[in-house]
């Protein structure tokens, strides 16, 4: 959804970002840091299954993933 940029007066859109982090504390910290940025529309997931479901409903500009998942999978798989 377009928003007005206060600094330039030009219209910009929110950057759609997804994070996938299995550790609840790390996920909460990451969300807190990213939420301080005004131009992000942020979705958080705790595992790859949730992300797969989220990708069916949303288009993301950027996905930040935990590299080491449970069940011997990693963020590249």
C-alpha positions, 0 to 999 in steps of 0.5 A: 500500500503506498504511503507518503514519504515525509522526507522527500514528499514523494510517494513510496510503497512499504517494503514487504519483509518476512522473517523466519526464525525458530528461536522465539527470543531471537524472533522477538528481538528481530521483530522489534528492531525491524518494526522501528523502520517505518517503511516495512510491512513485516510478517514473522514465521517460526518455521519453514512450514509457516513460511510456505503457507505465508508465501501462498497468501503474500508476495514478499520483497525480502525474506530473512531466514534462519539458516539452521532449521530443525529437522536437519534442514537449512534456509537454503532448502 
